[in-house]
Amino acid sequence: MEKLIKVLKWIFVGLLILGAAFAGLERLAAERIEVVELIAANEAGEKRITRLWVVDDEGMAYLRVGADGSGWYDRILMNDSVEVVREGVTAEYRVQARPEKSARINELMQQKYTWGDTLIGQMLGGRDGSIPLELQPL
């Protein structure tokens, strides 16, 4: 019985180490290249900051939300405009969903964020149905 408890402890420690390594890898994948800060108010009017990837295409900047949505996307929908901090500069934008550009924005995200985009895409179940969000300056 004592031997079984030792083995179970080692398995538990191994799983903790594996989990920490995976979390570190995910953080490295997410933060190693350009990340912008989206600032949008929630239902209570409190501003929330979300760190997101961004790509440029034809003079416009794009974020991307998964097909199943997210809390930050819900906040965008609640507001007429949002603020985005990019390279230390804060600007106000209206956000327009551009689903017809999904393939193009996915391609650009993959080119820019490389293995990080692949890793996080696999964690989320893929990029099918993701929606590009065009940042239109105000």
N, C-alpha and C positions, 0 to 999 in steps of 0.2 A: 504494500500500500504506500509506503514511504517513497519507493522508487517511482510509482505512478504520479505522486504529487510533485516530485522533482521534474519529471518529464512534462507534466502539465504546466508547471511554472516556466520552464524553458520555452515551451510552445507559446505561452502567453507573452513572455518577453520578446520572443522573435516576432510575433505578430505586431507588438507595439513598435518595435524598431522598423519593421517593414512599413507600417502605417505612417510613421514619422518620415521615413525616406520618400514615400509616395507623395505625402503632403508637401515636402520640400521640393520635389521634382515639379509638382503642379505649380507651386509658387514661382519657381524659376522659369517655367514655361510661360507663365502669365505675365511676368514683370520684366523680362530681359530685354524687350524691345519697347518701342513707344507705347505709352499708356496715357490716356486722357482722363480727366475727372469730369464726370457729368454731375451737375448740381440741379436737382429738381425737388420741388416741394411735395410732401405727402398730403394725405387727406387733412391732417391737422395744420397744414401750412408750414411744417418744419422742413427745412432744407436738408436733403440727404445727398451724400457724395458717393458716387459709384465709379470705380476705376474700370475703364473699358479700352479695348483695342479700337484703332481707327485706321482707315486707309483713305487715300485720295484717288478720285477718278474724274477725269474731265473737269477739273477745277473745283470739285465739290468733295467734302469730307463725308465719310460713311461710318456708322456704327453697324453692328449686326446683332439681332436678337433671335433666339431660337424659336422654332415654330410653336413651342408651348408657352412662350412669353416669359416674363420675369417681373420681379417687384420693381426694378428700375424702369422697365418699359411701362408698367402700369402708372408710375409717376409721370412719365412723359405724357401719357394719354390724358392725365388729369390737368395738365398745364398747357397754356397757349404757347409758352416758350420755355426754354431751359438755358442754363449757362454751361459752357464747356471751357475747361482750362486745358490749354494745349501749349506746351513749351513755355509755361509760365504766364501766358496771356489768356485772360478771361474774356469771352465773347458770348453774346446772346444769340440763340438760334431758334428757329421753328423747325420741328422735326417732321419729315414726310416719309412715310413708308414707301419703298420702291421695290416691291416684290419682283418686278420684271428684270431687275438687275441682280437677282440672287446669284446666278452662276458667275457673273463677272466679279462681284464683290467677294464671293467665296474664293475665287481664283486669286484675287489680289491679297486677301487675308492669308492664304496659304503661302504665297510668294514672300510676303513680308514677315510672317511669324513662323514659318517653316515647321519644324518638328513640334513646336508648342501648339500650333493650330491643329496638327494631326492628333497629338496626345489629348488635348482638351476635347476635340471633336469626338474621339473614341469614348472618352469618359461620359459625354453627354448623349451618346447614341448616334452621332453623325451630324451632318450639316443640312440634310434634306429638309426643306421647308423653312430654312432660316430666312429672315426678312431683313434686307438692307434698310437702314434708316439714314436718309440724306439730311445733313445738317445745313439748313438754309439760313445764312446770316441775316440778322435783322438790323 
